[in-house]
Structures are given as C-alpha cells and as structure tokens.
Amino acid sequence: MPRPPLVAKSDSAGAEEMLSLIRQSLKSCRTPGETNFEASTPHIFVVMGASGDLAKKKIYPTLWWLYRDRLLPENTMFVGYARSGLTVEQIREKCTPYMKVKDDEQERYQQFWAVNHYVKGSYDTRRDFELLDQEMIKVGTEKANRIFYLALPPSVFDTVTSNVKSCCMAKSGWTRVIIEKPFGRDSESSAKLSNHLSALFREEEMYRIDHYLGKEMVQNLMSLRFGNRIFGPTWNRDNIASVFISFKEPFGTQGRGGYFDEFGIIRDVMQNHLLQILCLVAMEKPCSTAADDIRDEKVKVLKCMQELTLDNVVLGQYVGDPEGEGEAKDGYLDDPTVPAGSVTPTYALAVAHINNERWDGVPFILRCGKALNERKAEVRIQYRDVAGDVFHGQSKRNELVIRVQPGEAIYCKVMTKTPGMSFGLEETELDLTYGDRYKGAKLPDAYERLILDVFCGSQMHFVRSDELAEAWRIFTPLLHKIEREKPNPIPYKYGSRGPAEADAKLAENNFKYYGSYKWTKPSSL
C-alpha cells in the first residue's frame, strides 16, 4: 500500500491529520515475501559508523524527526556502532547542533535518547559483532526486525556486511541493509561490491540510497508526467528540442578537497544524482507504481544509452576571484587538502543520447559544478521552435522547468502579448511555486522519506543492482580515459556560470540560451 505524501502542515490540526494518515499507512505496509506487520512489532535501527559526520549531521537528526512525529513503529530502538569509545550522551552532544529541537519538544527529545544505545567495536572482528547482536537482543527481543545503516567508508563495506550476515541477522522477522554511495568507482569495483552483497543478502534486503530520489520535486516527476494528459502527447522527439538537467553549488571544496579529489564531480554528482533524474524524465509509463515496475523502466532507459565519450564532455576547474571575499578568493588548487597540480574537474557538462523511438536525436545535457554563481538544481525541458512563426522572430522557445532546489517549483515559460497598446511578445511563466501554492506546508528532508520507506519495505526510490551496473557502463570508459590521459580542465572564475566552452556545447546540442528571461522568486520565498 503506497504511503501518503510526507508533508507536515504548519497548522497543528492539519499536521496531526496528515501524520495520522501516515501512521495508518505504516501499519499496513507489506514487507517483501512477508505478511503485513503492525507498528507495534519491535524494530531495531543500527547506525554503523555512529561517530562519523554523516551520522551526526543526517542520520540521527532524521531518526529524531521521524520519532518526534511518531512515524516510526512504536517499539523502535536505536543502536549506534563505531570504533570510538563513546557514550550515548556524547553522541547526543555531537548531534545537538543539527537536531532542530523546539522548546515544546524537549520531553519527546528526552524520550528519543532514552531508547538509544551504543556499542563500541571494530569493523573486522567477529567477536565485536557478536557483542552487538547480544546488545540488540538485550534492548529489544529476538523477534525484532533489524535495519542496518552503513554510514561508513566503502573500504570497510566487505568486512562489515560479512559480519552482519554471520552474526547480526534478525532471528525472526526481516533484516534490511541501507548502503550509502559511492557504490564503487567504476564498473569493475561496482560489480565486485554487488557480487559480494548478493552473496550475503537478497535484493529485497538491500537499499542502495541516493538521497536525490527522496527530494520532493524528483518524486513529483512521475506524478507530473503520468498523472496529466497535457504533457503526454508532447513528451517526445517530435516536440522536445533538448533536456537540460543541472546541478550548481555556489561554494568550493571548503577544506574537503582531499575527499573530493579522490572522486571528482562526475562520480560525486553526475553518475548518480543526475542520471537518476534523467531516467525519471525519459522512462516509459510503468505498469504500476510497484518498485520493480518503475525500476524496470529506468533500466530500459539506461540500456538504450551509449557510453559517454570525451568529445561530448566539457571539464572545468574553478580558480580564485581576486576581487571576491572569503573562500571566493581561492581556487581549487589553493585548498591545502587538494594534491598539488591536480587536474580533477570541479565542473562537468556531458551530452548523452537515448537510442529509442521516443528520444532518438534529443540531447540530454547533464551539468554539475562547484563554485558557480548560484545554488540550483533543476530539470529544463526545452521545446522546439514554433513552426510558421508570424511574430517575426519575437517568439522564443517554451520551457517546462522543474526546480528541485532551492524553492521547489514547476513553471512553464510561455510567450504572451506585452501588456498595453503594443502587440509585441514577451516571456512569462505559468508558475506553481510550492511556497505560494502550499503556504504553511513543510516539506520533509529527503532522508526522512527514504528511511521511512525502508521501514515500510518500499524500494521504489532505491537503486537496483542492474540499474547500477548500467549506470557504470555508461560512465566507466569516460572516467578511465580522463584518469589515463589527464586532460587539463578549463579554468573558470569562482562565482561565474562556468567555462564559456560549456555554453558553446549547449548551443551545439539544440539548447538555446537567450539570457533575456529571469525567473522572479515569489515573495513567499
């Protein structure tokens, strides 16, 4: 049974009504191969890597928000596991800046930490995992369902998952394992990890998390496409000129250049987040909203895509702006954690094609970059030119824009008559901005949606193994060529739109940038 959208209204009565619907949905969730479970069934959520940044900034806050709103099964316990000698109180202290606790939530907050526990242990010692298992039995029961969140570096995935399988599986009920990206570095390493995991767990027990699939507007893509007659007839090569999927950040590496340099912008953003969005934009209508029906269609899209080549890619690396302030004065190579002379790109634009009847000839342009002029993630569907233009070149292309962040919105750029006596044309928009249309609505964090899905047993918004393999097939030759030949990325100034060569590549691939239109942020934002 699909759960209702996780939207908590600011009005207390509306919020309680919405939360009540979600709780009822949770009680009737069906687990793969199992009967329905009641929310009173004991559950244990284990945070592997509880001392790390991801745990304190994302996982613990998310668990608290779900617990606060009573969206989790009633009898849920939390166990942290890491190598550090910590107490629950010390974990609480580390997490406090990120928990967003209101004054009237203090009692509930105390209750949350009262059901938290911590076990110190190594990641490669079986005996430590046996002690973890004993602690889970002690704080819960042998009948508890178990969820393991691997907030860990990939280097310990193999040993941790092997020890979980041999020592910590649920005695009855189910076990589910949440795996954080990166899922390997290329096709070979990804296949090795997938083969290792598939030897330990069934596919329905594994949840490969890409937090972008939990974002409101990414999840809305299916509703927009398949719940509206108005878009279906034009969603094809006959009407669409190009599809532009963009991710921009206005800051650089901020002292984390050592980590970033190991992966680069393509592995960090494009091969996962942007490619997932591409699949949702391009896929055919699934038979149903069941997880595997949706993922089957996403895999079909990927199988129709050719490997990316370097001549269809623009690579850039930001340099400092002497007139900027703070970090903006420094370039990527000025970060002391970045290896000297690094040619790792901080900007990438790639043009992909889908060789099927719907999309043949339509370029799908993926762009991501750091230290750019704004923070923005969006999908921009640009339609073909109007045939038989009677307005003497005044008409510009229509665009459907899905703004993922910030300020979630869907708007359509259209041409209208200029107000007044003139009969000229100007660009405007048909605008659904969430902050205006859904005043007072609070959209949950992506991790809230996805962790709740794990409790429900819904894999709709998680990555399947064959999907992952196809994604790496598309990107691995390009990544290996970049690493082998080490092309020099094009420098671009911190705070700019990126390399000028990227604009030229857009123009080559049937995307027109006019520069005359500016989306006006509604006053509510």
N, C-alpha and C positions, 0 to 999 in steps of 0.2 A: 504494500500500500504506500503510494508516494506521500511523503510528509508535506504539510503546508509550507509556504514560504516562510523563512525565519525572519520576520520583521516585527520588532517590538515597537509599538507606538508610544509616544511620549505621554499621552493621556493614560492615566493609571488603569481605568476601566478597560480601555481598548487594549492595553498591553496585557492585562490579565486574561482577557478573552482570547487573544492570539496565542498566548503561552499555553492556555488550556487546550486549544486545538492541537498544538504541537505535542503536548504530553499525551493526549489520546492517540495521536499518530504513532508516537514512540511505543506505546503499549501494544500496538497491533503490528509492529514491524515484523517482517518474516525473515528469518535467517536462512541462508542457502542450505538446502537439504535438511532443515530443521522445522519444527512446528513453531507457532507464534510463541514469543516469550513475554512474560509480564514484566513491567518495570520494576517489580519488587525482587526479581531474580538478582542474586548477588553478582556484582561486577567488580573487577579489579583492573585499574588502568595503571600500567607501569611506564614511567618515563625513564628510558635508558639514556644516560647522559644528562642526568638531572642537574649537574653542576655547570652546564655549559650555557652559552649565550642564547641559543635557540630556546632552551627550556625556560630560562628566566624571562625572556622578552616575549615569547609567543605561546609556548605550550601551557605553562602554569597559569598565565592570565586567561587563556582560552578555557581551560578547565574550570577556573573560578567563575567566569561569566556564565558558562553552562550550568554550573552548580547553583549559582546565585539565582538564576531564573527557573530553577527546578526542571530543567530539560533532560537531565540525566536520570537513569534508573535510580529509584530511591535508595537502594542499598549499594552504593558505589564507593569504593575505597581507592586511594591513590598511593602508589609506592614509587619513590624515586630511587634510582640506582646509578651509582657512579664510583669512580676510583677515589674521589676526595673524601676525607674524613669529615663529614658534615652532619649537622642535626637538622631536623625539620625547621626549627626556629631560625637557623642560619639560612636555609633555603628561602624561608619566608622573607627574611630581611633583604636578600638579594632581589627578590621578585617584586617587593613592595612598590618601587617607582613605576612599574608597568601594569599594576592591577586595577587602577581606576576605581578605587573603593569610595563610595559616597558615605556621608556621615550616618545615614539611616540604614546602612548595610553592615555595620560593624558586627552585630550579633551573628548574622549569617556568615560573615567573613571568618569569625572565630570558629564556627561550625565546620567550615571548609577545611581549615588547617587541622582541626581535631581528627579528621578522617584521612590525614596524610601521614605517611610513614617513609622511612629512608633506610636503605641498606647500602653499606659500603662494600665494594667488591671489584675485582679486576674483570677484564673482558675476555680473558683467555684461560681462566681457571674454573674447571668444572665444579669444584667444591663450593666456590662462591655462589654459583647459580643454584646449587642445591640448597644453600642457606637462603637465597632469595625465594625459592619455592616454599621453604618452610615458613618464611615470614608471611607469604601470601596466604597460606593455609591458616596461619595464626590470626591474621587480621580479618580474613574473610571466612570462607568454608571451602571444602574440597569441591563443592558444586558450583563455585563461582566461574562465570565466563571471564576470560582474560584478554586484555588488549595490551600490546607492547608497542610503544612509540620509539623508534630508533632515531633519536636526536643525536646522532653520532657521526664521526668522520667515516667515509667509505672504507678506510683501511682496516676497520675492525668489524665490518659487516659479517664477514665469513665466520669468524670465531663466535661472535655474539649470537648469530642466528643458529649456529650449530648447537651452542649450549642451551639456548632457549628450547630448541626442539628436543634435546635429550633430557632436560631437567625441569622445564617450567611450563609445559603444556597443561591446559585445563584437564582436570581429572574426569570431569563430565562437562557437558555444555561445549562451548566453542572457544577457539583461540584465534585472534586476528593480530596481524603484524603490520604496522604502518612504517613505510620506508621513505625516508627523505631523499630528494635528489642531492647530488648527481647520481644517476643510475649508470655509472660507468663513464668513460671518457671517449669511447668510440665503439664501433660495432663489436670488436673482439672482447673488450673488457665488459661491455654490457651483456653480451651473450654468456660470458663466464659467470657473471653475477646471477643472471636469470637462471642458468642451468643449476647453479648452486642452490638458489632459493626453491626452484621447482622440485629439487630432490628432497627438500625438507617439508615444504608446505604445498597444499593445494592452491590453485589460482584464486579460489574464493576466500582463502585465508589471508591473501596479500593485498595491501592497499598502498600503491605507489602514489605518493601525494605530490601534486603540483598545485600550489595554493592559488594559482590563477584560475583554476577550474572552480574555485569556490567564490569568485567575485560575482557580485550581483549582475553586472551587465554581460559578463561572459555566459552566465547561466541563462540570461534572458535571450541570448541569440536564437536558441531553439524555439522559444515562445514567439519571438518576433517573426521568424521565418515560417514556421509551420502552423501558427495559430492565426494567420492573417492572409486572406485571399489577395489583398492588394499587392503583396510583394512577390508571390509565387510566379506569376506569368512573366515577370521581368528579370528573374534571378537566373540569368544565363548569358551565354556569349553573344547573343543577338542584341542585348540591351546594355550590358555592362562592359565598359572600356577597360577598367583595371580595378584591382582591390589592393588597398594600401593599409597595412597593419603596422602600427608604430608604437614604440615604447621609448620615452625620453625621460632622463633624470637630469636635474639642474645642478648636481653635485658630482665631485670626483670620487676617488677611492677612499678619501678620508682616513688615511693611515692603514687601510686594509689592502694595500696594493699587493702584498705578498701572496695573500689568498687569491685575489682576483687574477693576478698574473699567471697563476697556475692553470686557470680555466679559460679566461678571456670572455669577451662579451657574447660570442656566438654560443658557447656552451652554457653560459650563465643565464641567457635570456632567450635567444632566438630558437635554439634547437628544441626547447621545451615550451615555454610560455607562448611564444608567437606561433609556433607550429600547431599547438593545441587550438588556438583561436582560429587559425586557418582551416583546420578540419571542421570545426563547427560552422564556419561560414560556407564551406564548399560542399559538405556532405549531402547525400540524398536523404529524403524523409525516411526515418527508420520505421520498422513495422509497428513498434510500440515505444514507450518510454522506458522499457526494461533496460538495465545496464548493458547487457551484451548486445541487444539490438542496436543501441546507439554506438557502442564501440565497434561493432561490425562495420557500420557505415563510415566511421572515422578511418578504420584500417583500409577500406576500399579507396578512399581519397589518397592516402599515403602511397598505396601500391601503384597509383596512376602517376606519381610524381617521379621525375628523373633526378639523378644525382645532381647536386649543385656544382657548378664549375666556377673557377676564379674569375673568368671574364664576365660573369654575371654578378659580381660582387664588388662593392666599394668598401675599403677598410680605412679607418681613420684612428688617430690617437690625439688626444687633446694636449694643447700646450698652454702655458700660463698667459694670463692677460695682465700685462704690467700695470694697467690702469684699474684693475679690479681690486676687490677688497678680500682680505682673509685668504681662504683656500683658492679663490679665483686667480690669485697672482701666480700660483704654482701650476706647472704642467704635470702630466702623469709621471714623467721621469724625475720630477723633483720630490716625489714621495719617497722617503728614505727606505720604505719597505719594498719598493719596486727594484728588481735587479737592474743594474746599470746597463744602458743601451737596449733595454727591452723593446721588441717590436710587436708586443701583444696589442691587438686592436682594442680600443675602448669604444669604437663606433663601427657598426657594420650595416650595410644595406645589401640585401640579396634579392634577386628576382627568380621566382620559382614558377613552374608551369604545371598544370594538371592535364594530362592527356586523356580526357574523356569527352563524351558528346556535349555535356553541359558547359565545360570550361575551356575547350580547345582554343588556344590563341589568346586567352585572357591572362595577362601577367598578374601574379600575386607577389606584391612587393613587401618584404619584411625589413623593418628598420628598427634598430635599437642603439642607444648610445648614452654615455655618461657625460657630465659637464656640458650639457646643452642649454638652450635658452629657457626651458620651462620643464615642469613636471607634467607629463601627459602620457596616457595610454589610450589608444583609440583604434577603431576599425573604420576605414573610409571607403565606401563603395562608390566609385565614380562612374556615372552613366555615360553613354555615348553622346556625341553631339546631336542636337535636334536636326532632323532631316528637313530640307527645304526651308531654311531659315529666312523668314520675311522681315526680320528686325535688323538686317544689315550688319551682322556681326556683333550686336549687343548681347545676344544670348550666350550664356555660359553654361557649362555642364552642371546637371543636377548631381547632388551627392547625398547619400544616406550615411550619416555618421553615428556610430555607437561609441559614446565616450565612456571608457571603463573607469578612468580615474584622472584627476580628481573631479568632483561634481558630476556624478553619474547622470548621463543624459542620452537621449536619442533625438536627433534632429535631422531634418531633410532640407538641404539647400535648394531653393526653388527661385525661379525668376518671376517677378511681379512688376506691374506697372508702377512707375515712380509716382508717389502721391502728388496731387495738384493738377495743374493745367497741362503739364508735359505728358507725352505718350512714350516716354523712354522706358527702359527696363532697368531694374536693379535687383541685386541678390538679397534675399532674406531667408528666413527659416521657418519651418513648421517644427515647433520645439516642444519636446517632452523632457523637461529638466526635473529630475526627481525631487530636488529641493523645493521646487514650486508646486508641482502636482501633488506630491505626497508630504505636505507640510507636517512636521512633527514625527515623521517616520524615522526610525533609527535603523540603519542597515547594519547587520552584524558583520564582524570580521570574517574573512574567508575561512580561517581556521575553525571558527565556530561551526560553520555549515559542514565542513568536511569531517571534523571529529564526531559531530552528531550523526553524520551518515555512517561512520564506522560502527557506532553503537547500533544503528538500525540495520546494518548489513547491506547498505546500498553502495554499489561500486560504480554508479553512473558517472561520477565525477573523479574517477581514479584511472590511472593509466594501466592498460593491459599489456602483457608481455609481448604479443605480436605487434601491437601498436608501437611499443618502444623499439623493437627491432627494426621496423620500417623507418622510424624517425632517424635512427642512427645510420641506416643505409643511405639515406639522402644526404646526410651531413659529413659522414666519415671521410670520403675521398677529399672533400674540400679542406677539412681540418688537417688531414695528413699533408696535403700539398702546402698549406700555409706553414706548418711546422717544419717541413722539409726545406722549402725554398726561402722562408723568412722574408717575404716581401715587406718593404718599408711602408707602414701605414701613412696616409696623407695627414699632415698636421692640420688641426683646426683649433681656433681660439676658444678657450673656456668661456661658456656663455653664448656661443654662436649657434646657428642652426646646423652646424656640421660642415663637412667638406663641400665645396662648390661642385665637385665631381658627382656627388650624390644627386644634386638637382638635375644635372645633365642625364644621369642614368634614369631618373624618373621620367624625364621628357622622352627619352628613347623608348620607354615602355608604356606609352599611351596614357600617362598621367599628366594632366595639365594643372600647373600651379599658377594661379592668377595673381595672388598677392593683394587682391582688392577686397577680399571679404575677411571680416573679423567677427568671430562668434562673441556675442555680448553676454557676459556672465550675468544671470539673473541676480536681482538684489538680495534674494534669499541665501545666496551662496557667499 
